[in-house]
Amino acid sequence: EAQLVESGGGLVQAGGSLRLSCTFSGVTFADYAIGWFRQAPGNKREGVSCIDSSDGSDYYTDSVKGRFTISRDRTENTVYLQMNDLKPEDMADYYCAVDHRTCWFVLSRFTRESDIASWGQGTQVTVSS
């Protein structure tokens, strides 16, 4: 079973930046998608961004386009989420997840959390206004 560990969360002022890391191991799929999700208190978990291993295609939810960038380091088995111009509404616990299907599936609003193969434990992002 794949294991994922997030890091890089913390406290930042509005307008600031953070870079989250998701280091994974035990992924045996030939192709896979790594997604970033977030969940604020009282809210449902939402997909933020995703990258497909097959061709590096990346995807973003509308609210973070132009501010967040997902990237990968194949040699380190790590996916990053660079978050710039952070807003108070970005404050949440951020999780990464992996699945053998594509980002289309991982980010679909019809996909349940239990449908996705493996999840990390999360890292907290706090944005002060």
N, C-alpha and C positions, 0 to 999 in steps of 0.2 A: 504494500500500500504506500502511496506517495505521502511524503511529509513535507509540510510547508511551514516556514517560520518567517513572520513579518517583523520588521524593525524600522526604526526611523521616526516613529511618532513622537509627539511632544507638544509643548506649548509655544505658540507663535502669535504675534500680533497680526491683526488684519492687514493685508497687503504683503505679508511676509511669505516665505517659501519653506517647504520641507521636501525631503526626498525619502520616500518609503522604499524599503527593499523587501523582496519576497525571495527567500532562498529555498530551493526545493531539492528533494532527493527521492529516489525510488520511483521516478516516473518511467514506466516501461513502454508507454505508448510511442509509436513511431512519430506520430504528429499529435499535437495537443494544443489546447488554448489555456492561457493563464489570464484570469480575470481579477480585477480589483473591485471590491464591493465596499459599501459603507452602511453603517446603521447608527442612526442617532436615537437617543432615548425616546421611546414611544412611537418610533417610526419603523416601517418595514425595511428590510435590507434592500438596497438598490445597487444595481450594477453601475460602475463608474467608468471603467475602461477595460480593455481586453487586447491581447495580442496573440495572433496565431503563429505557432512555431513553424508551420510549413512555408510561409512566405513573409512573415513579419508584418502582415497587415494589422493595423491597429484601429481601435474603435473607441469612441467616447460618448458618454451621455451629453446631451446638449448643454447642461449647466456648467460643464467643466471644459468644453471645447475652447481652445485658445489659451487656456491656463494650465492644464495638466498635460503631461507627456509621458507615455509608457514606453519603456525600452527594455532591452534584454542584453545580458552578457552570457553567451552560450558557454564560455569556458568556466564561468563561475556558477552556472545553473541559477542565475538570479534574474529576476525581473524587477525593474524600478518603476516607481511612479513619482515623477517630478511634479510638484504642486507649487505653482506660483500664484501670486496675487490672491492669497487665501482670504476667504470671507467667513464671517461667523456661521453662515449656513453650511460651510464645509465641515464644521465640527462634528465628529462622529468616531466610532470605532471602525477602522479600516481592516478588511480581510482580503487575503488573496485565496484563490481557488484554482484547481486544475481539473481538466476533463479531456478525454480523448476526442471529443467532438469539437466543433469550431466555435469561434466567438459568437457566431449567429445564434447558436444554441445556448451558450453560457450566459449571454446577456438577454436572451429572450424573456419577456415578462411572463411567459407561460411556463418557464422552467422553474421548478421548485428547488430549494436549497438541497433537498435530499437527492435530487437528480444528478447533482454535480459530484464528481468522484471524490475529491478531497479538498478540505479546507484547512487554512491555518487558524491560529488562535486569536489573531487580531492585534492591532496596535492602535493606541488612542491618539487622536489628533484634537487638540484644543486650540481654538482661535479666539483670541480676546479682541474685543472691539474698542 
